[in-house]
Amino acid sequence: MSLIGIVTGTLLTRPIDEKVVQNFLQQDPAFRRLGKIPAKHFRKEPALASKENTRDIISVFIAVPWQLVPFMFMMNLVFKAWSQALTLGLIFIGPSTALYFTRYRHLSTEVTWMNNGSPAGVGA
């Protein structure tokens, strides 16, 4: 039933304004890989986009263990495996630090760049 509602809602509503689509696509570079989006929506600075994509790929390899370690840490607390919990707690520091330097530290500059110099979410 949900699928029928989604399809019906999509077909019965009017298309989104072109400026909204362009702003969204500029902020989410993953959609460029689909190939069906007009070139006019692509970012104007390919060197910066390439640098950001490289940082994203590196961050994925750090973020997966970063998400698994807290889960395993909490499981060890529940099972009272204190030495493993301590080890996992210490291991968590490494990926957290790496994510800060590879991704988090660069977010404010990327968001400002994507919004043409305005603060995140303000104008385009």
RADAVEN-V472088 format. One record per pair of residues at least 4 apart in sequence whose ideal C-beta (glycine too) atoms are under 6 Angstrom apart, sorted by the first residue. I is the first residue (numbers start at 1). J is the second residue. If there is no record, write none. Layout:
I,J + I,J
//
This chain:
8,12 + 16,20 + 16,21 + 22,41 + 23,124 + 25,31 + 25,41 + 26,114 + 27,114 + 29,49 + 31,37 + 32,42 + 37,41 + 43,49 + 52,110 + 55,102 + 58,102 + 59,63 + 59,102 + 59,103 + 62,95 + 62,98 + 62,99 + 65,95 + 66,95 + 66,99 + 69,88 + 69,91 + 69,92 + 72,88 + 73,85 + 73,88 + 73,89 + 76,81 + 76,84 + 76,85 + 77,85 + 92,96 + 98,102 + 99,103 + 100,104 + 100,105 + 101,105 + 106,110 + 111,120 + 118,122 + 118,123
//
